[in-house]
Amino acid sequence: MLLRNSVVTLRALEPEDIDLLYYWENNPEIWKVSSTIAPLSKFTLNNYILEESQKDIFSTRQLRLVITETDTAKIVGLIDLFDYEPVDQRASIGILINEPQNRQKGYSKNALILIAEYCEKILGLHQLYARTDENNFASIALFKSCGYEQCGFLKDWHRNEDGWQNQIEFQKILN
């Protein structure tokens, strides 16, 4: 299976993921990096899981997958493709490993490797790109370790409760 390796499996959202998704989407700590500004109801999230997440990336311009441990199927995070542009064959990527005890275990790196392979071989994308705050050293190291190159610096690009944040833009050419 293309979306699986010895460390992680990427799978579609399922209705039983609602409580975890509700927790993550309504966590203000995550809002700092996700541009979320208001809580989401379980009703809204349930509709998303049942209706929108089952559609393909070509119609919704986004794809959200759950990251699980391959051996245990324990959910450790989410990986998103968004701002998909079929003509330019590119998409933005975001990743979340929420719980600190699940970080630094290779989940993010393996998920990024799998999604890049999927994007190139199945979706025919030419490139992926990501943005992260300049002080998010873990994300910067992660993207660099997966072959992303810094291609931009955006001053005062993202505003959160801490004020304006500069962001670094990364790009990975797939083919």
Chimera marker file (.cmm) of the C-alpha trace (Angstrom):
<marker_set name="trace">
<marker id="1" x="0.000" y="0.000" z="0.000" r="1" g="1" b="0" radius="0.5"/>
<marker id="2" x="1.425" y="3.362" z="-1.020" r="1" g="1" b="0" radius="0.5"/>
<marker id="3" x="0.331" y="5.241" z="2.115" r="1" g="1" b="0" radius="0.5"/>
<marker id="4" x="2.046" y="2.911" z="4.567" r="1" g="1" b="0" radius="0.5"/>
<marker id="5" x="5.554" y="2.164" z="5.703" r="1" g="1" b="0" radius="0.5"/>
<marker id="6" x="7.051" y="0.468" z="8.740" r="1" g="1" b="0" radius="0.5"/>
<marker id="7" x="6.533" y="3.566" z="10.916" r="1" g="1" b="0" radius="0.5"/>
<marker id="8" x="3.254" y="5.244" z="9.875" r="1" g="1" b="0" radius="0.5"/>
<marker id="9" x="0.100" y="4.672" z="7.900" r="1" g="1" b="0" radius="0.5"/>
<marker id="10" x="-1.906" y="7.505" z="6.374" r="1" g="1" b="0" radius="0.5"/>
<marker id="11" x="-5.636" y="6.867" z="6.218" r="1" g="1" b="0" radius="0.5"/>
<marker id="12" x="-8.884" y="8.694" z="5.556" r="1" g="1" b="0" radius="0.5"/>
<marker id="13" x="-10.878" y="10.271" z="8.344" r="1" g="1" b="0" radius="0.5"/>
<marker id="14" x="-13.487" y="8.000" z="9.891" r="1" g="1" b="0" radius="0.5"/>
<marker id="15" x="-16.598" y="8.920" z="11.934" r="1" g="1" b="0" radius="0.5"/>
<marker id="16" x="-14.954" y="7.501" z="15.073" r="1" g="1" b="0" radius="0.5"/>
<marker id="17" x="-12.240" y="10.183" z="14.727" r="1" g="1" b="0" radius="0.5"/>
<marker id="18" x="-14.746" y="12.918" z="15.646" r="1" g="1" b="0" radius="0.5"/>
<marker id="19" x="-13.741" y="13.337" z="19.308" r="1" g="1" b="0" radius="0.5"/>
<marker id="20" x="-10.050" y="13.617" z="18.543" r="1" g="1" b="0" radius="0.5"/>
<marker id="21" x="-10.647" y="15.951" z="15.605" r="1" g="1" b="0" radius="0.5"/>
<marker id="22" x="-12.938" y="18.077" z="17.796" r="1" g="1" b="0" radius="0.5"/>
<marker id="23" x="-10.226" y="18.289" z="20.460" r="1" g="1" b="0" radius="0.5"/>
<marker id="24" x="-7.480" y="19.219" z="17.994" r="1" g="1" b="0" radius="0.5"/>
<marker id="25" x="-9.534" y="21.701" z="15.950" r="1" g="1" b="0" radius="0.5"/>
<marker id="26" x="-10.622" y="23.514" z="19.115" r="1" g="1" b="0" radius="0.5"/>
<marker id="27" x="-7.222" y="23.666" z="20.775" r="1" g="1" b="0" radius="0.5"/>
<marker id="28" x="-6.108" y="27.344" z="20.881" r="1" g="1" b="0" radius="0.5"/>
<marker id="29" x="-2.450" y="26.240" z="20.902" r="1" g="1" b="0" radius="0.5"/>
<marker id="30" x="-2.966" y="24.790" z="17.414" r="1" g="1" b="0" radius="0.5"/>
<marker id="31" x="-4.813" y="27.909" z="16.296" r="1" g="1" b="0" radius="0.5"/>
<marker id="32" x="-1.530" y="29.790" z="16.574" r="1" g="1" b="0" radius="0.5"/>
<marker id="33" x="-0.201" y="27.932" z="13.534" r="1" g="1" b="0" radius="0.5"/>
<marker id="34" x="-3.383" y="26.995" z="11.667" r="1" g="1" b="0" radius="0.5"/>
<marker id="35" x="-5.022" y="30.400" z="11.125" r="1" g="1" b="0" radius="0.5"/>
<marker id="36" x="-8.142" y="29.150" z="12.903" r="1" g="1" b="0" radius="0.5"/>
<marker id="37" x="-10.000" y="31.926" z="14.709" r="1" g="1" b="0" radius="0.5"/>
<marker id="38" x="-13.158" y="30.262" z="16.035" r="1" g="1" b="0" radius="0.5"/>
<marker id="39" x="-14.181" y="26.938" z="17.565" r="1" g="1" b="0" radius="0.5"/>
<marker id="40" x="-15.763" y="24.285" z="15.371" r="1" g="1" b="0" radius="0.5"/>
<marker id="41" x="-18.793" y="22.300" z="16.479" r="1" g="1" b="0" radius="0.5"/>
<marker id="42" x="-18.978" y="18.525" z="16.474" r="1" g="1" b="0" radius="0.5"/>
<marker id="43" x="-21.886" y="18.912" z="14.062" r="1" g="1" b="0" radius="0.5"/>
<marker id="44" x="-19.707" y="20.823" z="11.574" r="1" g="1" b="0" radius="0.5"/>
<marker id="45" x="-16.810" y="18.409" z="11.947" r="1" g="1" b="0" radius="0.5"/>
<marker id="46" x="-19.083" y="15.383" z="11.645" r="1" g="1" b="0" radius="0.5"/>
<marker id="47" x="-20.536" y="16.787" z="8.415" r="1" g="1" b="0" radius="0.5"/>
<marker id="48" x="-17.005" y="17.378" z="7.150" r="1" g="1" b="0" radius="0.5"/>
<marker id="49" x="-16.014" y="13.776" z="7.922" r="1" g="1" b="0" radius="0.5"/>
<marker id="50" x="-19.162" y="12.286" z="6.412" r="1" g="1" b="0" radius="0.5"/>
<marker id="51" x="-19.458" y="14.511" z="3.355" r="1" g="1" b="0" radius="0.5"/>
<marker id="52" x="-16.441" y="16.622" z="2.422" r="1" g="1" b="0" radius="0.5"/>
<marker id="53" x="-13.589" y="14.338" z="3.477" r="1" g="1" b="0" radius="0.5"/>
<marker id="54" x="-14.994" y="11.532" z="1.326" r="1" g="1" b="0" radius="0.5"/>
<marker id="55" x="-14.732" y="13.635" z="-1.818" r="1" g="1" b="0" radius="0.5"/>
<marker id="56" x="-11.547" y="13.644" z="-3.826" r="1" g="1" b="0" radius="0.5"/>
<marker id="57" x="-8.918" y="16.376" z="-3.847" r="1" g="1" b="0" radius="0.5"/>
<marker id="58" x="-9.967" y="17.411" z="-7.349" r="1" g="1" b="0" radius="0.5"/>
<marker id="59" x="-13.376" y="18.611" z="-6.159" r="1" g="1" b="0" radius="0.5"/>
<marker id="60" x="-12.520" y="19.955" z="-2.696" r="1" g="1" b="0" radius="0.5"/>
<marker id="61" x="-8.967" y="21.219" z="-3.365" r="1" g="1" b="0" radius="0.5"/>
<marker id="62" x="-7.895" y="19.631" z="-0.084" r="1" g="1" b="0" radius="0.5"/>
<marker id="63" x="-7.147" y="16.261" z="1.468" r="1" g="1" b="0" radius="0.5"/>
<marker id="64" x="-6.841" y="15.484" z="5.167" r="1" g="1" b="0" radius="0.5"/>
<marker id="65" x="-5.370" y="12.181" z="6.292" r="1" g="1" b="0" radius="0.5"/>
<marker id="66" x="-4.916" y="10.665" z="9.738" r="1" g="1" b="0" radius="0.5"/>
<marker id="67" x="-1.409" y="9.594" z="10.722" r="1" g="1" b="0" radius="0.5"/>
<marker id="68" x="-1.342" y="6.347" z="12.687" r="1" g="1" b="0" radius="0.5"/>
<marker id="69" x="1.418" y="4.111" z="13.988" r="1" g="1" b="0" radius="0.5"/>
<marker id="70" x="1.673" y="1.227" z="11.554" r="1" g="1" b="0" radius="0.5"/>
<marker id="71" x="2.093" y="-1.453" z="14.243" r="1" g="1" b="0" radius="0.5"/>
<marker id="72" x="-0.604" y="-0.317" z="16.685" r="1" g="1" b="0" radius="0.5"/>
<marker id="73" x="-2.936" y="1.883" z="14.572" r="1" g="1" b="0" radius="0.5"/>
<marker id="74" x="-2.679" y="4.493" z="17.357" r="1" g="1" b="0" radius="0.5"/>
<marker id="75" x="-3.555" y="7.928" z="16.000" r="1" g="1" b="0" radius="0.5"/>
<marker id="76" x="-0.629" y="10.328" z="16.314" r="1" g="1" b="0" radius="0.5"/>
<marker id="77" x="-1.551" y="13.221" z="14.031" r="1" g="1" b="0" radius="0.5"/>
<marker id="78" x="-2.946" y="14.660" z="10.832" r="1" g="1" b="0" radius="0.5"/>
<marker id="79" x="-1.449" y="15.619" z="7.501" r="1" g="1" b="0" radius="0.5"/>
<marker id="80" x="-3.224" y="17.997" z="5.133" r="1" g="1" b="0" radius="0.5"/>
<marker id="81" x="-2.904" y="18.925" z="1.503" r="1" g="1" b="0" radius="0.5"/>
<marker id="82" x="-4.661" y="22.205" z="0.768" r="1" g="1" b="0" radius="0.5"/>
<marker id="83" x="-4.666" y="25.062" z="-1.729" r="1" g="1" b="0" radius="0.5"/>
<marker id="84" x="-4.382" y="22.369" z="-4.386" r="1" g="1" b="0" radius="0.5"/>
<marker id="85" x="-3.797" y="23.865" z="-7.831" r="1" g="1" b="0" radius="0.5"/>
<marker id="86" x="-4.298" y="21.270" z="-10.590" r="1" g="1" b="0" radius="0.5"/>
<marker id="87" x="-3.086" y="23.491" z="-13.427" r="1" g="1" b="0" radius="0.5"/>
<marker id="88" x="0.138" y="24.377" z="-11.646" r="1" g="1" b="0" radius="0.5"/>
<marker id="89" x="0.380" y="20.873" z="-10.148" r="1" g="1" b="0" radius="0.5"/>
<marker id="90" x="1.101" y="22.021" z="-6.612" r="1" g="1" b="0" radius="0.5"/>
<marker id="91" x="-0.380" y="21.914" z="-3.137" r="1" g="1" b="0" radius="0.5"/>
<marker id="92" x="0.417" y="23.282" z="0.267" r="1" g="1" b="0" radius="0.5"/>
<marker id="93" x="1.090" y="20.850" z="3.070" r="1" g="1" b="0" radius="0.5"/>
<marker id="94" x="0.495" y="20.992" z="6.794" r="1" g="1" b="0" radius="0.5"/>
<marker id="95" x="1.199" y="18.462" z="9.507" r="1" g="1" b="0" radius="0.5"/>
<marker id="96" x="0.215" y="18.075" z="13.157" r="1" g="1" b="0" radius="0.5"/>
<marker id="97" x="1.643" y="15.778" z="15.788" r="1" g="1" b="0" radius="0.5"/>
<marker id="98" x="-0.266" y="17.203" z="18.732" r="1" g="1" b="0" radius="0.5"/>
<marker id="99" x="0.931" y="15.304" z="21.788" r="1" g="1" b="0" radius="0.5"/>
<marker id="100" x="4.514" y="16.094" z="22.879" r="1" g="1" b="0" radius="0.5"/>
<marker id="101" x="5.155" y="12.418" z="23.717" r="1" g="1" b="0" radius="0.5"/>
<marker id="102" x="4.517" y="11.543" z="20.053" r="1" g="1" b="0" radius="0.5"/>
<marker id="103" x="7.081" y="14.000" z="18.709" r="1" g="1" b="0" radius="0.5"/>
<marker id="104" x="10.683" y="13.190" z="17.775" r="1" g="1" b="0" radius="0.5"/>
<marker id="105" x="9.711" y="9.607" z="16.867" r="1" g="1" b="0" radius="0.5"/>
<marker id="106" x="9.873" y="9.924" z="13.089" r="1" g="1" b="0" radius="0.5"/>
<marker id="107" x="6.107" y="10.129" z="12.542" r="1" g="1" b="0" radius="0.5"/>
<marker id="108" x="6.202" y="13.512" z="10.801" r="1" g="1" b="0" radius="0.5"/>
<marker id="109" x="9.159" y="12.674" z="8.605" r="1" g="1" b="0" radius="0.5"/>
<marker id="110" x="7.674" y="9.365" z="7.512" r="1" g="1" b="0" radius="0.5"/>
<marker id="111" x="4.277" y="10.981" z="6.864" r="1" g="1" b="0" radius="0.5"/>
<marker id="112" x="5.912" y="13.691" z="4.720" r="1" g="1" b="0" radius="0.5"/>
<marker id="113" x="7.830" y="11.062" z="2.750" r="1" g="1" b="0" radius="0.5"/>
<marker id="114" x="4.654" y="9.031" z="2.118" r="1" g="1" b="0" radius="0.5"/>
<marker id="115" x="2.537" y="12.017" z="1.131" r="1" g="1" b="0" radius="0.5"/>
<marker id="116" x="5.217" y="13.292" z="-1.269" r="1" g="1" b="0" radius="0.5"/>
<marker id="117" x="5.339" y="9.871" z="-2.933" r="1" g="1" b="0" radius="0.5"/>
<marker id="118" x="1.531" y="9.843" z="-3.185" r="1" g="1" b="0" radius="0.5"/>
<marker id="119" x="1.459" y="13.387" z="-4.575" r="1" g="1" b="0" radius="0.5"/>
<marker id="120" x="4.015" y="12.571" z="-7.233" r="1" g="1" b="0" radius="0.5"/>
<marker id="121" x="2.899" y="9.078" z="-8.283" r="1" g="1" b="0" radius="0.5"/>
<marker id="122" x="-0.877" y="9.286" z="-7.864" r="1" g="1" b="0" radius="0.5"/>
<marker id="123" x="-1.810" y="12.973" z="-8.073" r="1" g="1" b="0" radius="0.5"/>
<marker id="124" x="0.912" y="13.914" z="-10.560" r="1" g="1" b="0" radius="0.5"/>
<marker id="125" x="1.952" y="16.979" z="-8.589" r="1" g="1" b="0" radius="0.5"/>
<marker id="126" x="5.111" y="18.823" z="-9.508" r="1" g="1" b="0" radius="0.5"/>
<marker id="127" x="5.689" y="20.466" z="-6.135" r="1" g="1" b="0" radius="0.5"/>
<marker id="128" x="4.667" y="20.822" z="-2.519" r="1" g="1" b="0" radius="0.5"/>
<marker id="129" x="5.137" y="23.891" z="-0.365" r="1" g="1" b="0" radius="0.5"/>
<marker id="130" x="4.775" y="24.801" z="3.289" r="1" g="1" b="0" radius="0.5"/>
<marker id="131" x="5.030" y="27.789" z="5.572" r="1" g="1" b="0" radius="0.5"/>
<marker id="132" x="6.124" y="27.844" z="9.177" r="1" g="1" b="0" radius="0.5"/>
<marker id="133" x="6.885" y="30.526" z="11.729" r="1" g="1" b="0" radius="0.5"/>
<marker id="134" x="10.564" y="31.434" z="11.748" r="1" g="1" b="0" radius="0.5"/>
<marker id="135" x="10.788" y="30.352" z="15.399" r="1" g="1" b="0" radius="0.5"/>
<marker id="136" x="9.327" y="26.885" z="14.804" r="1" g="1" b="0" radius="0.5"/>
<marker id="137" x="12.733" y="25.227" z="14.725" r="1" g="1" b="0" radius="0.5"/>
<marker id="138" x="11.338" y="21.691" z="14.837" r="1" g="1" b="0" radius="0.5"/>
<marker id="139" x="9.253" y="22.272" z="11.689" r="1" g="1" b="0" radius="0.5"/>
<marker id="140" x="12.117" y="23.990" z="9.912" r="1" g="1" b="0" radius="0.5"/>
<marker id="141" x="14.417" y="21.039" z="10.649" r="1" g="1" b="0" radius="0.5"/>
<marker id="142" x="11.684" y="18.585" z="9.608" r="1" g="1" b="0" radius="0.5"/>
<marker id="143" x="11.064" y="20.163" z="6.218" r="1" g="1" b="0" radius="0.5"/>
<marker id="144" x="14.777" y="20.515" z="5.498" r="1" g="1" b="0" radius="0.5"/>
<marker id="145" x="15.346" y="16.855" z="6.423" r="1" g="1" b="0" radius="0.5"/>
<marker id="146" x="12.680" y="15.857" z="3.883" r="1" g="1" b="0" radius="0.5"/>
<marker id="147" x="14.298" y="17.748" z="1.015" r="1" g="1" b="0" radius="0.5"/>
<marker id="148" x="12.310" y="20.986" z="1.198" r="1" g="1" b="0" radius="0.5"/>
<marker id="149" x="14.282" y="24.116" z="0.405" r="1" g="1" b="0" radius="0.5"/>
<marker id="150" x="13.670" y="27.559" z="1.801" r="1" g="1" b="0" radius="0.5"/>
<marker id="151" x="12.301" y="29.675" z="-1.032" r="1" g="1" b="0" radius="0.5"/>
<marker id="152" x="10.925" y="32.686" z="0.769" r="1" g="1" b="0" radius="0.5"/>
<marker id="153" x="10.757" y="34.818" z="3.876" r="1" g="1" b="0" radius="0.5"/>
<marker id="154" x="7.483" y="36.566" z="4.650" r="1" g="1" b="0" radius="0.5"/>
<marker id="155" x="7.591" y="39.469" z="7.102" r="1" g="1" b="0" radius="0.5"/>
<marker id="156" x="4.664" y="39.875" z="9.492" r="1" g="1" b="0" radius="0.5"/>
<marker id="157" x="2.815" y="37.167" z="7.542" r="1" g="1" b="0" radius="0.5"/>
<marker id="158" x="0.877" y="35.446" z="10.306" r="1" g="1" b="0" radius="0.5"/>
<marker id="159" x="-0.890" y="37.140" z="13.198" r="1" g="1" b="0" radius="0.5"/>
<marker id="160" x="-1.773" y="35.348" z="16.389" r="1" g="1" b="0" radius="0.5"/>
<marker id="161" x="-2.246" y="36.329" z="20.020" r="1" g="1" b="0" radius="0.5"/>
<marker id="162" x="1.511" y="36.836" z="20.337" r="1" g="1" b="0" radius="0.5"/>
<marker id="163" x="1.506" y="39.435" z="17.563" r="1" g="1" b="0" radius="0.5"/>
<marker id="164" x="2.878" y="39.327" z="14.043" r="1" g="1" b="0" radius="0.5"/>
<marker id="165" x="5.039" y="36.371" z="13.082" r="1" g="1" b="0" radius="0.5"/>
<marker id="166" x="7.517" y="36.142" z="10.240" r="1" g="1" b="0" radius="0.5"/>
<marker id="167" x="7.199" y="32.966" z="8.226" r="1" g="1" b="0" radius="0.5"/>
<marker id="168" x="9.581" y="30.897" z="6.176" r="1" g="1" b="0" radius="0.5"/>
<marker id="169" x="8.297" y="29.315" z="2.992" r="1" g="1" b="0" radius="0.5"/>
<marker id="170" x="9.605" y="25.941" z="1.884" r="1" g="1" b="0" radius="0.5"/>
<marker id="171" x="9.229" y="24.182" z="-1.452" r="1" g="1" b="0" radius="0.5"/>
<marker id="172" x="9.905" y="20.660" z="-2.635" r="1" g="1" b="0" radius="0.5"/>
<marker id="173" x="10.069" y="19.875" z="-6.348" r="1" g="1" b="0" radius="0.5"/>
<marker id="174" x="8.776" y="16.322" z="-6.879" r="1" g="1" b="0" radius="0.5"/>
<marker id="175" x="9.391" y="15.662" z="-10.569" r="1" g="1" b="0" radius="0.5"/>
<link id1="1" id2="2" r="1" g="1" b="0" radius="0.2"/>
<link id1="2" id2="3" r="1" g="1" b="0" radius="0.2"/>
<link id1="3" id2="4" r="1" g="1" b="0" radius="0.2"/>
<link id1="4" id2="5" r="1" g="1" b="0" radius="0.2"/>
<link id1="5" id2="6" r="1" g="1" b="0" radius="0.2"/>
<link id1="6" id2="7" r="1" g="1" b="0" radius="0.2"/>
<link id1="7" id2="8" r="1" g="1" b="0" radius="0.2"/>
<link id1="8" id2="9" r="1" g="1" b="0" radius="0.2"/>
<link id1="9" id2="10" r="1" g="1" b="0" radius="0.2"/>
<link id1="10" id2="11" r="1" g="1" b="0" radius="0.2"/>
<link id1="11" id2="12" r="1" g="1" b="0" radius="0.2"/>
<link id1="12" id2="13" r="1" g="1" b="0" radius="0.2"/>
<link id1="13" id2="14" r="1" g="1" b="0" radius="0.2"/>
<link id1="14" id2="15" r="1" g="1" b="0" radius="0.2"/>
<link id1="15" id2="16" r="1" g="1" b="0" radius="0.2"/>
<link id1="16" id2="17" r="1" g="1" b="0" radius="0.2"/>
<link id1="17" id2="18" r="1" g="1" b="0" radius="0.2"/>
<link id1="18" id2="19" r="1" g="1" b="0" radius="0.2"/>
<link id1="19" id2="20" r="1" g="1" b="0" radius="0.2"/>
<link id1="20" id2="21" r="1" g="1" b="0" radius="0.2"/>
<link id1="21" id2="22" r="1" g="1" b="0" radius="0.2"/>
<link id1="22" id2="23" r="1" g="1" b="0" radius="0.2"/>
<link id1="23" id2="24" r="1" g="1" b="0" radius="0.2"/>
<link id1="24" id2="25" r="1" g="1" b="0" radius="0.2"/>
<link id1="25" id2="26" r="1" g="1" b="0" radius="0.2"/>
<link id1="26" id2="27" r="1" g="1" b="0" radius="0.2"/>
<link id1="27" id2="28" r="1" g="1" b="0" radius="0.2"/>
<link id1="28" id2="29" r="1" g="1" b="0" radius="0.2"/>
<link id1="29" id2="30" r="1" g="1" b="0" radius="0.2"/>
<link id1="30" id2="31" r="1" g="1" b="0" radius="0.2"/>
<link id1="31" id2="32" r="1" g="1" b="0" radius="0.2"/>
<link id1="32" id2="33" r="1" g="1" b="0" radius="0.2"/>
<link id1="33" id2="34" r="1" g="1" b="0" radius="0.2"/>
<link id1="34" id2="35" r="1" g="1" b="0" radius="0.2"/>
<link id1="35" id2="36" r="1" g="1" b="0" radius="0.2"/>
<link id1="36" id2="37" r="1" g="1" b="0" radius="0.2"/>
<link id1="37" id2="38" r="1" g="1" b="0" radius="0.2"/>
<link id1="38" id2="39" r="1" g="1" b="0" radius="0.2"/>
<link id1="39" id2="40" r="1" g="1" b="0" radius="0.2"/>
<link id1="40" id2="41" r="1" g="1" b="0" radius="0.2"/>
<link id1="41" id2="42" r="1" g="1" b="0" radius="0.2"/>
<link id1="42" id2="43" r="1" g="1" b="0" radius="0.2"/>
<link id1="43" id2="44" r="1" g="1" b="0" radius="0.2"/>
<link id1="44" id2="45" r="1" g="1" b="0" radius="0.2"/>
<link id1="45" id2="46" r="1" g="1" b="0" radius="0.2"/>
<link id1="46" id2="47" r="1" g="1" b="0" radius="0.2"/>
<link id1="47" id2="48" r="1" g="1" b="0" radius="0.2"/>
<link id1="48" id2="49" r="1" g="1" b="0" radius="0.2"/>
<link id1="49" id2="50" r="1" g="1" b="0" radius="0.2"/>
<link id1="50" id2="51" r="1" g="1" b="0" radius="0.2"/>
<link id1="51" id2="52" r="1" g="1" b="0" radius="0.2"/>
<link id1="52" id2="53" r="1" g="1" b="0" radius="0.2"/>
<link id1="53" id2="54" r="1" g="1" b="0" radius="0.2"/>
<link id1="54" id2="55" r="1" g="1" b="0" radius="0.2"/>
<link id1="55" id2="56" r="1" g="1" b="0" radius="0.2"/>
<link id1="56" id2="57" r="1" g="1" b="0" radius="0.2"/>
<link id1="57" id2="58" r="1" g="1" b="0" radius="0.2"/>
<link id1="58" id2="59" r="1" g="1" b="0" radius="0.2"/>
<link id1="59" id2="60" r="1" g="1" b="0" radius="0.2"/>
<link id1="60" id2="61" r="1" g="1" b="0" radius="0.2"/>
<link id1="61" id2="62" r="1" g="1" b="0" radius="0.2"/>
<link id1="62" id2="63" r="1" g="1" b="0" radius="0.2"/>
<link id1="63" id2="64" r="1" g="1" b="0" radius="0.2"/>
<link id1="64" id2="65" r="1" g="1" b="0" radius="0.2"/>
<link id1="65" id2="66" r="1" g="1" b="0" radius="0.2"/>
<link id1="66" id2="67" r="1" g="1" b="0" radius="0.2"/>
<link id1="67" id2="68" r="1" g="1" b="0" radius="0.2"/>
<link id1="68" id2="69" r="1" g="1" b="0" radius="0.2"/>
<link id1="69" id2="70" r="1" g="1" b="0" radius="0.2"/>
<link id1="70" id2="71" r="1" g="1" b="0" radius="0.2"/>
<link id1="71" id2="72" r="1" g="1" b="0" radius="0.2"/>
<link id1="72" id2="73" r="1" g="1" b="0" radius="0.2"/>
<link id1="73" id2="74" r="1" g="1" b="0" radius="0.2"/>
<link id1="74" id2="75" r="1" g="1" b="0" radius="0.2"/>
<link id1="75" id2="76" r="1" g="1" b="0" radius="0.2"/>
<link id1="76" id2="77" r="1" g="1" b="0" radius="0.2"/>
<link id1="77" id2="78" r="1" g="1" b="0" radius="0.2"/>
<link id1="78" id2="79" r="1" g="1" b="0" radius="0.2"/>
<link id1="79" id2="80" r="1" g="1" b="0" radius="0.2"/>
<link id1="80" id2="81" r="1" g="1" b="0" radius="0.2"/>
<link id1="81" id2="82" r="1" g="1" b="0" radius="0.2"/>
<link id1="82" id2="83" r="1" g="1" b="0" radius="0.2"/>
<link id1="83" id2="84" r="1" g="1" b="0" radius="0.2"/>
<link id1="84" id2="85" r="1" g="1" b="0" radius="0.2"/>
<link id1="85" id2="86" r="1" g="1" b="0" radius="0.2"/>
<link id1="86" id2="87" r="1" g="1" b="0" radius="0.2"/>
<link id1="87" id2="88" r="1" g="1" b="0" radius="0.2"/>
<link id1="88" id2="89" r="1" g="1" b="0" radius="0.2"/>
<link id1="89" id2="90" r="1" g="1" b="0" radius="0.2"/>
<link id1="90" id2="91" r="1" g="1" b="0" radius="0.2"/>
<link id1="91" id2="92" r="1" g="1" b="0" radius="0.2"/>
<link id1="92" id2="93" r="1" g="1" b="0" radius="0.2"/>
<link id1="93" id2="94" r="1" g="1" b="0" radius="0.2"/>
<link id1="94" id2="95" r="1" g="1" b="0" radius="0.2"/>
<link id1="95" id2="96" r="1" g="1" b="0" radius="0.2"/>
<link id1="96" id2="97" r="1" g="1" b="0" radius="0.2"/>
<link id1="97" id2="98" r="1" g="1" b="0" radius="0.2"/>
<link id1="98" id2="99" r="1" g="1" b="0" radius="0.2"/>
<link id1="99" id2="100" r="1" g="1" b="0" radius="0.2"/>
<link id1="100" id2="101" r="1" g="1" b="0" radius="0.2"/>
<link id1="101" id2="102" r="1" g="1" b="0" radius="0.2"/>
<link id1="102" id2="103" r="1" g="1" b="0" radius="0.2"/>
<link id1="103" id2="104" r="1" g="1" b="0" radius="0.2"/>
<link id1="104" id2="105" r="1" g="1" b="0" radius="0.2"/>
<link id1="105" id2="106" r="1" g="1" b="0" radius="0.2"/>
<link id1="106" id2="107" r="1" g="1" b="0" radius="0.2"/>
<link id1="107" id2="108" r="1" g="1" b="0" radius="0.2"/>
<link id1="108" id2="109" r="1" g="1" b="0" radius="0.2"/>
<link id1="109" id2="110" r="1" g="1" b="0" radius="0.2"/>
<link id1="110" id2="111" r="1" g="1" b="0" radius="0.2"/>
<link id1="111" id2="112" r="1" g="1" b="0" radius="0.2"/>
<link id1="112" id2="113" r="1" g="1" b="0" radius="0.2"/>
<link id1="113" id2="114" r="1" g="1" b="0" radius="0.2"/>
<link id1="114" id2="115" r="1" g="1" b="0" radius="0.2"/>
<link id1="115" id2="116" r="1" g="1" b="0" radius="0.2"/>
<link id1="116" id2="117" r="1" g="1" b="0" radius="0.2"/>
<link id1="117" id2="118" r="1" g="1" b="0" radius="0.2"/>
<link id1="118" id2="119" r="1" g="1" b="0" radius="0.2"/>
<link id1="119" id2="120" r="1" g="1" b="0" radius="0.2"/>
<link id1="120" id2="121" r="1" g="1" b="0" radius="0.2"/>
<link id1="121" id2="122" r="1" g="1" b="0" radius="0.2"/>
<link id1="122" id2="123" r="1" g="1" b="0" radius="0.2"/>
<link id1="123" id2="124" r="1" g="1" b="0" radius="0.2"/>
<link id1="124" id2="125" r="1" g="1" b="0" radius="0.2"/>
<link id1="125" id2="126" r="1" g="1" b="0" radius="0.2"/>
<link id1="126" id2="127" r="1" g="1" b="0" radius="0.2"/>
<link id1="127" id2="128" r="1" g="1" b="0" radius="0.2"/>
<link id1="128" id2="129" r="1" g="1" b="0" radius="0.2"/>
<link id1="129" id2="130" r="1" g="1" b="0" radius="0.2"/>
<link id1="130" id2="131" r="1" g="1" b="0" radius="0.2"/>
<link id1="131" id2="132" r="1" g="1" b="0" radius="0.2"/>
<link id1="132" id2="133" r="1" g="1" b="0" radius="0.2"/>
<link id1="133" id2="134" r="1" g="1" b="0" radius="0.2"/>
<link id1="134" id2="135" r="1" g="1" b="0" radius="0.2"/>
<link id1="135" id2="136" r="1" g="1" b="0" radius="0.2"/>
<link id1="136" id2="137" r="1" g="1" b="0" radius="0.2"/>
<link id1="137" id2="138" r="1" g="1" b="0" radius="0.2"/>
<link id1="138" id2="139" r="1" g="1" b="0" radius="0.2"/>
<link id1="139" id2="140" r="1" g="1" b="0" radius="0.2"/>
<link id1="140" id2="141" r="1" g="1" b="0" radius="0.2"/>
<link id1="141" id2="142" r="1" g="1" b="0" radius="0.2"/>
<link id1="142" id2="143" r="1" g="1" b="0" radius="0.2"/>
<link id1="143" id2="144" r="1" g="1" b="0" radius="0.2"/>
<link id1="144" id2="145" r="1" g="1" b="0" radius="0.2"/>
<link id1="145" id2="146" r="1" g="1" b="0" radius="0.2"/>
<link id1="146" id2="147" r="1" g="1" b="0" radius="0.2"/>
<link id1="147" id2="148" r="1" g="1" b="0" radius="0.2"/>
<link id1="148" id2="149" r="1" g="1" b="0" radius="0.2"/>
<link id1="149" id2="150" r="1" g="1" b="0" radius="0.2"/>
<link id1="150" id2="151" r="1" g="1" b="0" radius="0.2"/>
<link id1="151" id2="152" r="1" g="1" b="0" radius="0.2"/>
<link id1="152" id2="153" r="1" g="1" b="0" radius="0.2"/>
<link id1="153" id2="154" r="1" g="1" b="0" radius="0.2"/>
<link id1="154" id2="155" r="1" g="1" b="0" radius="0.2"/>
<link id1="155" id2="156" r="1" g="1" b="0" radius="0.2"/>
<link id1="156" id2="157" r="1" g="1" b="0" radius="0.2"/>
<link id1="157" id2="158" r="1" g="1" b="0" radius="0.2"/>
<link id1="158" id2="159" r="1" g="1" b="0" radius="0.2"/>
<link id1="159" id2="160" r="1" g="1" b="0" radius="0.2"/>
<link id1="160" id2="161" r="1" g="1" b="0" radius="0.2"/>
<link id1="161" id2="162" r="1" g="1" b="0" radius="0.2"/>
<link id1="162" id2="163" r="1" g="1" b="0" radius="0.2"/>
<link id1="163" id2="164" r="1" g="1" b="0" radius="0.2"/>
<link id1="164" id2="165" r="1" g="1" b="0" radius="0.2"/>
<link id1="165" id2="166" r="1" g="1" b="0" radius="0.2"/>
<link id1="166" id2="167" r="1" g="1" b="0" radius="0.2"/>
<link id1="167" id2="168" r="1" g="1" b="0" radius="0.2"/>
<link id1="168" id2="169" r="1" g="1" b="0" radius="0.2"/>
<link id1="169" id2="170" r="1" g="1" b="0" radius="0.2"/>
<link id1="170" id2="171" r="1" g="1" b="0" radius="0.2"/>
<link id1="171" id2="172" r="1" g="1" b="0" radius="0.2"/>
<link id1="172" id2="173" r="1" g="1" b="0" radius="0.2"/>
<link id1="173" id2="174" r="1" g="1" b="0" radius="0.2"/>
<link id1="174" id2="175" r="1" g="1" b="0" radius="0.2"/>
</marker_set>
